[in-house]
């Protein structure tokens, strides 16, 4: 079994490298005061995780920012306690290919959106969040510091192992308050 898992991981890594090479996006640091739309990824672990991510999205909407959520539920069937909507997409194990890449129209639509900011709220690395973050056409990608995160995200935040999604969101908002005070954008192509 370990050989099969290693082979899947190898295929996935190859796919991630190809996506990164082909992805042409404008990279720019943007504060929440200048953002018009954001994409938010989270790992669905029950209604509570949805409620936390949705509160964050509603907070952004109250600031005048359009927010779209996408989540991966580690189950074969889509959860019934949360209904999908134009602002929320869910995908599950049965929608993953052999190499763990999601084959779902919701995922493809989400990653092609030209978001000003992409937030990855997952607290651990798993193939699905890294694939979406890597494939996203967002201008500014924000996530947790990790081996893959440093390669994918434009801005990473170090969090301790005991932090939950609420704490992670509070850390994000604290840093973005500093970004908002600068009232500037930084274009990464000159760095």
C-alpha positions as CSV (number, residue, x, y, z in Angstrom):
1,X,0.0,0.0,0.0
2,X,2.9,2.4,0.8
3,X,4.1,2.0,-2.8
4,X,0.7,3.0,-4.2
5,X,0.5,6.0,-1.9
6,X,4.0,7.1,-2.8
7,X,3.2,6.8,-6.5
8,X,0.0,8.9,-6.0
9,X,2.0,11.5,-4.2
10,X,4.6,11.5,-7.0
11,X,1.9,12.0,-9.7
12,X,0.3,14.8,-7.6
13,X,3.6,16.6,-7.2
14,X,4.3,16.4,-10.9
15,X,0.8,17.8,-11.6
16,X,1.4,20.7,-9.1
17,X,4.7,21.6,-10.8
18,X,3.0,21.6,-14.3
19,X,0.2,23.8,-13.0
20,X,2.6,26.3,-11.4
21,X,4.6,26.6,-14.7
22,X,1.5,27.2,-16.8
23,X,-0.2,29.6,-14.4
24,X,0.3,33.2,-15.5
25,X,-1.2,35.5,-13.0
26,X,-0.7,39.1,-11.8
27,X,0.8,38.9,-8.3
28,X,0.1,41.9,-6.1
29,X,-0.3,42.5,-2.4
30,X,-3.8,43.9,-1.8
31,X,-5.3,45.0,1.5
32,X,-8.9,44.4,2.4
33,X,-9.7,48.1,1.9
34,X,-8.9,47.8,-1.8
35,X,-10.1,44.2,-2.5
36,X,-13.4,43.8,-4.4
37,X,-13.7,40.0,-4.3
38,X,-12.1,37.1,-2.4
39,X,-12.1,33.4,-2.5
40,X,-12.0,31.3,0.7
41,X,-11.1,27.7,1.0
42,X,-11.7,25.6,4.1
43,X,-11.7,22.0,5.1
44,X,-15.3,21.0,5.9
45,X,-15.3,19.1,9.2
46,X,-18.9,19.7,10.1
47,X,-21.4,22.5,10.4
48,X,-19.2,24.3,12.9
49,X,-16.3,24.7,10.4
50,X,-18.8,26.0,7.8
51,X,-20.3,28.5,10.4
52,X,-16.8,29.9,11.2
53,X,-15.8,30.3,7.5
54,X,-19.2,31.7,6.6
55,X,-18.9,34.3,9.5
56,X,-15.6,35.4,8.0
57,X,-17.1,35.6,4.5
58,X,-20.1,37.7,5.9
59,X,-17.7,40.0,7.7
60,X,-15.9,40.6,4.4
61,X,-19.3,41.1,2.6
62,X,-20.2,43.7,5.3
63,X,-17.1,45.6,4.2
64,X,-18.3,45.6,0.6
65,X,-16.2,42.6,-0.6
66,X,-17.8,39.8,-2.6
67,X,-16.8,36.5,-1.0
68,X,-17.0,33.0,-2.4
69,X,-16.4,29.8,-0.3
70,X,-15.2,26.4,-1.4
71,X,-14.7,23.4,0.8
72,X,-13.6,19.8,0.7
73,X,-15.5,17.3,2.8
74,X,-13.5,14.1,3.5
75,X,-16.5,11.8,2.8
76,X,-18.0,9.9,-0.1
77,X,-21.3,11.8,0.0
78,X,-21.9,15.6,0.1
79,X,-22.9,16.7,3.6
80,X,-26.6,17.5,3.8
81,X,-26.5,19.9,6.8
82,X,-25.2,22.7,4.5
83,X,-26.8,23.4,1.2
84,X,-24.7,24.5,-1.8
85,X,-25.3,28.0,-3.1
86,X,-23.7,30.4,-5.6
87,X,-21.4,31.5,-2.8
88,X,-20.5,28.0,-1.5
89,X,-19.2,25.0,-3.3
90,X,-18.5,21.6,-1.7
91,X,-16.7,18.7,-3.2
92,X,-16.0,15.2,-1.8
93,X,-13.8,12.1,-2.1
94,X,-15.9,10.7,-5.0
95,X,-15.0,13.8,-7.0
96,X,-11.3,13.2,-6.8
97,X,-9.2,11.5,-9.5
98,X,-6.6,8.7,-8.9
99,X,-4.0,11.4,-8.3
100,X,-6.2,13.2,-5.8
101,X,-6.9,16.1,-8.1
102,X,-10.6,17.3,-7.9
103,X,-12.6,16.7,-11.1
104,X,-15.6,18.9,-10.4
105,X,-17.0,21.9,-12.2
106,X,-17.3,23.9,-9.0
107,X,-13.6,23.5,-8.3
108,X,-12.6,24.4,-11.9
109,X,-14.9,27.5,-11.8
110,X,-13.5,28.6,-8.5
111,X,-9.8,28.4,-9.4
112,X,-10.4,30.3,-12.6
113,X,-12.0,33.3,-10.8
114,X,-9.7,36.3,-10.8
115,X,-10.0,36.9,-7.0
116,X,-8.2,39.9,-5.6
117,X,-7.3,37.7,-2.5
118,X,-7.4,34.0,-1.9
119,X,-7.6,32.8,1.7
120,X,-6.7,29.2,2.5
121,X,-8.1,28.6,6.0
122,X,-7.0,25.0,6.3
123,X,-4.9,24.2,9.4
124,X,-3.1,21.2,7.8
125,X,-1.8,20.5,4.4
126,X,-3.8,18.1,2.3
127,X,-3.8,17.6,-1.5
128,X,-7.1,19.3,-2.1
129,X,-6.3,22.7,-0.5
130,X,-2.8,22.8,-2.0
131,X,-4.2,22.0,-5.5
132,X,-6.8,24.7,-5.3
133,X,-4.3,27.3,-3.9
134,X,-1.7,26.4,-6.5
135,X,-4.3,26.5,-9.4
136,X,-6.0,29.7,-8.3
137,X,-5.7,32.8,-10.5
138,X,-6.0,35.1,-7.5
139,X,-3.8,38.1,-7.4
140,X,-2.8,37.6,-3.7
141,X,-2.7,34.2,-2.0
142,X,-2.7,33.9,1.8
143,X,-2.3,30.7,3.8
144,X,-0.5,28.9,6.6
145,X,3.2,28.5,6.6
146,X,4.3,25.0,5.6
147,X,6.7,23.4,3.2
148,X,4.3,23.6,0.3
149,X,2.7,26.8,1.5
150,X,6.0,28.7,1.1
151,X,6.0,27.6,-2.5
152,X,2.4,28.4,-3.3
153,X,1.3,31.4,-1.2
154,X,2.3,35.0,-1.6
155,X,1.9,35.6,2.2
156,X,2.1,32.9,4.8
157,X,1.3,33.1,8.5
158,X,2.9,31.0,11.2
159,X,0.3,29.5,13.6
160,X,0.8,27.1,16.4
161,X,-0.4,23.5,16.3
162,X,-3.2,24.1,18.8
163,X,-4.8,27.0,16.9
164,X,-8.3,26.6,15.5
165,X,-9.8,28.2,12.4
166,X,-11.2,31.1,14.5
167,X,-7.8,32.0,15.8
168,X,-6.3,31.7,12.3
169,X,-8.9,34.2,10.9
170,X,-8.2,36.6,13.8
171,X,-4.4,36.5,12.9
172,X,-5.3,37.1,9.2
173,X,-7.5,40.1,10.1
174,X,-4.8,41.5,12.4
175,X,-2.2,41.5,9.6
176,X,-4.6,42.9,7.1
177,X,-5.4,45.8,9.4
178,X,-1.7,46.7,9.1
179,X,-1.9,46.3,5.3
180,X,-5.0,48.6,5.2
181,X,-3.2,51.3,7.1
182,X,-0.5,51.5,4.4
183,X,-3.1,52.2,1.7
184,X,-0.8,50.9,-1.0
185,X,-0.5,47.9,-3.1
186,X,2.8,46.1,-3.8
187,X,3.4,44.7,-7.2
188,X,5.4,41.5,-6.9
189,X,6.7,41.5,-10.5
190,X,9.3,44.2,-9.5
191,X,10.6,42.2,-6.5
